[in-house]
Amino acid sequence: MLAHHAATASPRRRPGRRAVLGALSLTAVCSLVFPAVPAAGAGGTPGGHCAGRTRVHVPGAVHQQAECLDELTTAGTVASGHTDPADFAGLTPKDLPTPRGVPGIQIDGYFPDSSTTNTNHGWNHDAQFVVRLPDHWNGGLVVSGTPGNREQYANDRAISDWVLARGYAFAATDKGNTGLAFHRDGHRPGDAIAEWNTRLTQLTRAARAAVTARYHRPPARTIATGISNGGYLVRWQLENHPELYDGGVDWEGTLWRSDGPNLLTFLPPALRAYPAYAAGGPGAEDALKAMHRAGYPAGSEFLWPYHHQVYWDLTQRIYREEVDPGFDGATEAGTAFCASGTPGCDADYDYATRPAAVRRAVDRIALTGRVGKPLITVQGTLDVLLPISQDSDVYARMVHEAGRGRLLRYYRIEDGTHTDSLVDTFPDRLRPLVPCHRSAFTALERWLTGNGRPPADHTVRRPAGADRATLLTDCRLD
């Protein structure tokens, strides 16, 4: 997700706040691809349960604490206080099974940073991370940034639980700034989002070092994955730091392009047209056509009221503030739900006519399609926060136009939407993406180990007659 549900008031971007980055150096169905490391102690990796906890270190961190846990998944960490359920609230269906039986080491900490939006652990310090090292390791490492503006535990239900149960080590970052006022961080427009990319690079290098210290050898595979803004990070990392990764799985990543499309090209038309559509009357039909032209697919209309109330307005305002704070003058992040025609209203924002400096800000965070390692992208056809025709369809074309098509597999998931928790509200109209992400992940494993190339790009149809339990656990990509 691109933003939390709650709104908050905030002062203007404060000049002079910039992250201080520590220098680091470091040379739903498949069986596990990477064999577990032979145990030096009974039933575990070298040394047994939580071996070497005192020597495992995350380089570059200014604060870290390592604890030996009987359970690294949310089956144990919720009760033990080693996760924050508020971070992952709303990201998965309520009936998603929770794996258990994963003992190991959890390291919480933070890297040097001058911003203070993340309050987890009472630290009031950004650039927080979590690293989880299971006793029974399969040789792999999964790294992730968070969706929306959430904190480092946001992926715990959707990603961490599952990969830990498969034997992977897992690491996640809060991306260096959090919350609805994330745009205050940095000197220049675009700095806050640019920091997200730097923080995932930083964590990947550090997590690889921690894995090497724990298991006495570096990871055999390092895979990046993430949802929404986290998916954007996967794309950016594979374009800019392919040397750090073996591949990635991009779950509905956000597309930034300086010449569009991007958030700021398709959200304003929705803010203008939706109120007229919802009001009915003589203008409703034209408003409906305008919504469809902007990329919101026919058949997704049942999702529009929720997204208008919760996402479209808020997302447009805070991300526009990040790259174009001058649009509304002294006002920060616009005026909520302003009517078209109101001075400085984001419903009337026209990215194409904004000054060249706005494009330069977006260009600093823009994607190119020049991925350097295998990537699998999944996105739902009923995504109405990041409409698929304006996002992953475009990014897939970019990858092919860059001559990297051999490194991409792209699966459009019929009846999937941006937020899996909405499946609980519309079980007969939507399907969850979490099992499709897991199928994509196992397909990437096979691809990386030479055990079969994933099927060609296509739309994954919703299986006829599938019940809810099946849709929660099964998504066949072939």
Secondary structure in CASP SS format (residue, H / E / C, confidence):
PFRMAT SS
TARGET T0000
AUTHOR 0000-0000-0000
METHOD secondary structure of the structure
MODEL  1
M C 1.00
L C 1.00
A C 1.00
H C 1.00
H C 1.00
A C 1.00
A C 1.00
T C 1.00
A C 1.00
S C 1.00
P C 1.00
R C 1.00
R C 1.00
R C 1.00
P C 1.00
G C 1.00
R C 1.00
R C 1.00
A C 1.00
V C 1.00
L C 1.00
G C 1.00
A C 1.00
L C 1.00
S C 1.00
L C 1.00
T C 1.00
A C 1.00
V C 1.00
C C 1.00
S C 1.00
L C 1.00
V C 1.00
F C 1.00
P C 1.00
A C 1.00
V C 1.00
P C 1.00
A C 1.00
A C 1.00
G C 1.00
A C 1.00
G C 1.00
G C 1.00
T C 1.00
P C 1.00
G C 1.00
G C 1.00
H C 1.00
C C 1.00
A C 1.00
G C 1.00
R C 1.00
T C 1.00
R C 1.00
V C 1.00
H C 1.00
V C 1.00
P C 1.00
G C 1.00
A C 1.00
V C 1.00
H E 1.00
Q E 1.00
Q E 1.00
A E 1.00
E E 1.00
C E 1.00
L E 1.00
D C 1.00
E C 1.00
L C 1.00
T C 1.00
T H 1.00
A H 1.00
G H 1.00
T H 1.00
V H 1.00
A H 1.00
S H 1.00
G C 1.00
H C 1.00
T C 1.00
D C 1.00
P H 1.00
A H 1.00
D H 1.00
F H 1.00
A C 1.00
G C 1.00
L C 1.00
T C 1.00
P C 1.00
K C 1.00
D C 1.00
L C 1.00
P C 1.00
T C 1.00
P C 1.00
R C 1.00
G C 1.00
V C 1.00
P C 1.00
G E 1.00
I E 1.00
Q E 1.00
I E 1.00
D E 1.00
G E 1.00
Y E 1.00
F C 1.00
P C 1.00
D C 1.00
S C 1.00
S C 1.00
T C 1.00
T C 1.00
N C 1.00
T C 1.00
N H 1.00
H H 1.00
G H 1.00
W C 1.00
N C 1.00
H C 1.00
D C 1.00
A C 1.00
Q E 1.00
F E 1.00
V E 1.00
V E 1.00
R E 1.00
L E 1.00
P E 1.00
D C 1.00
H C 1.00
W C 1.00
N C 1.00
G C 1.00
G E 1.00
L E 1.00
V E 1.00
V E 1.00
S E 1.00
G E 1.00
T C 1.00
P C 1.00
G C 1.00
N C 1.00
R C 1.00
E C 1.00
Q C 1.00
Y C 1.00
A C 1.00
N C 1.00
D H 1.00
R H 1.00
A H 1.00
I H 1.00
S H 1.00
D H 1.00
W H 1.00
V H 1.00
L H 1.00
A H 1.00
R C 1.00
G C 1.00
Y C 1.00
A E 1.00
F E 1.00
A E 1.00
A E 1.00
T E 1.00
D C 1.00
K C 1.00
G C 1.00
N C 1.00
T C 1.00
G C 1.00
L C 1.00
A C 1.00
F H 1.00
H H 1.00
R H 1.00
D C 1.00
G C 1.00
H C 1.00
R C 1.00
P C 1.00
G C 1.00
D H 1.00
A H 1.00
I H 1.00
A H 1.00
E H 1.00
W H 1.00
N H 1.00
T H 1.00
R H 1.00
L H 1.00
T H 1.00
Q H 1.00
L H 1.00
T H 1.00
R H 1.00
A H 1.00
A H 1.00
R H 1.00
A H 1.00
A H 1.00
V H 1.00
T H 1.00
A H 1.00
R H 1.00
Y H 1.00
H C 1.00
R C 1.00
P C 1.00
P C 1.00
A C 1.00
R E 1.00
T E 1.00
I E 1.00
A E 1.00
T E 1.00
G E 1.00
I E 1.00
S C 1.00
N H 1.00
G H 1.00
G H 1.00
Y H 1.00
L H 1.00
V H 1.00
R H 1.00
W H 1.00
Q H 1.00
L H 1.00
E H 1.00
N H 1.00
H C 1.00
P H 1.00
E H 1.00
L H 1.00
Y C 1.00
D C 1.00
G E 1.00
G E 1.00
V E 1.00
D E 1.00
W E 1.00
E C 1.00
G C 1.00
T C 1.00
L C 1.00
W C 1.00
R C 1.00
S C 1.00
D C 1.00
G C 1.00
P C 1.00
N C 1.00
L H 1.00
L H 1.00
T H 1.00
F H 1.00
L H 1.00
P H 1.00
P H 1.00
A H 1.00
L H 1.00
R H 1.00
A H 1.00
Y H 1.00
P H 1.00
A H 1.00
Y H 1.00
A H 1.00
A H 1.00
G C 1.00
G C 1.00
P C 1.00
G C 1.00
A H 1.00
E H 1.00
D H 1.00
A H 1.00
L H 1.00
K H 1.00
A H 1.00
M H 1.00
H H 1.00
R H 1.00
A C 1.00
G C 1.00
Y C 1.00
P C 1.00
A C 1.00
G C 1.00
S C 1.00
E H 1.00
F H 1.00
L H 1.00
W H 1.00
P H 1.00
Y H 1.00
H H 1.00
H H 1.00
Q H 1.00
V H 1.00
Y H 1.00
W H 1.00
D H 1.00
L H 1.00
T H 1.00
Q H 1.00
R H 1.00
I H 1.00
Y H 1.00
R H 1.00
E H 1.00
E H 1.00
V H 1.00
D C 1.00
P H 1.00
G H 1.00
F H 1.00
D H 1.00
G C 1.00
A C 1.00
T C 1.00
E C 1.00
A C 1.00
G C 1.00
T C 1.00
A C 1.00
F C 1.00
C C 1.00
A C 1.00
S C 1.00
G C 1.00
T C 1.00
P C 1.00
G C 1.00
C C 1.00
D H 1.00
A H 1.00
D H 1.00
Y C 1.00
D C 1.00
Y H 1.00
A H 1.00
T H 1.00
R C 1.00
P C 1.00
A H 1.00
A H 1.00
V H 1.00
R H 1.00
R H 1.00
A H 1.00
V H 1.00
D H 1.00
R C 1.00
I C 1.00
A C 1.00
L C 1.00
T C 1.00
G C 1.00
R C 1.00
V C 1.00
G C 1.00
K C 1.00
P C 1.00
L E 1.00
I E 1.00
T E 1.00
V E 1.00
Q E 1.00
G E 1.00
T C 1.00
L C 1.00
D C 1.00
V C 1.00
L C 1.00
L C 1.00
P C 1.00
I H 1.00
S H 1.00
Q H 1.00
D C 1.00
S H 1.00
D H 1.00
V H 1.00
Y H 1.00
A H 1.00
R H 1.00
M H 1.00
V H 1.00
H H 1.00
E H 1.00
A C 1.00
G C 1.00
R C 1.00
G H 1.00
R H 1.00
L H 1.00
L E 1.00
R E 1.00
Y E 1.00
Y E 1.00
R E 1.00
I E 1.00
E C 1.00
D C 1.00
G C 1.00
T C 1.00
H C 1.00
T C 1.00
D C 1.00
S C 1.00
L H 1.00
V H 1.00
D H 1.00
T H 1.00
F C 1.00
P C 1.00
D C 1.00
R C 1.00
L C 1.00
R C 1.00
P C 1.00
L C 1.00
V H 1.00
P H 1.00
C H 1.00
H H 1.00
R H 1.00
S H 1.00
A H 1.00
F H 1.00
T H 1.00
A H 1.00
L H 1.00
E H 1.00
R H 1.00
W H 1.00
L H 1.00
T C 1.00
G C 1.00
N C 1.00
G C 1.00
R C 1.00
P C 1.00
P C 1.00
A C 1.00
D C 1.00
H E 1.00
T E 1.00
V E 1.00
R C 1.00
R C 1.00
P C 1.00
A C 1.00
G C 1.00
A C 1.00
D C 1.00
R H 1.00
A H 1.00
T H 1.00
L H 1.00
L H 1.00
T H 1.00
D C 1.00
C C 1.00
R C 1.00
L C 1.00
D C 1.00
END
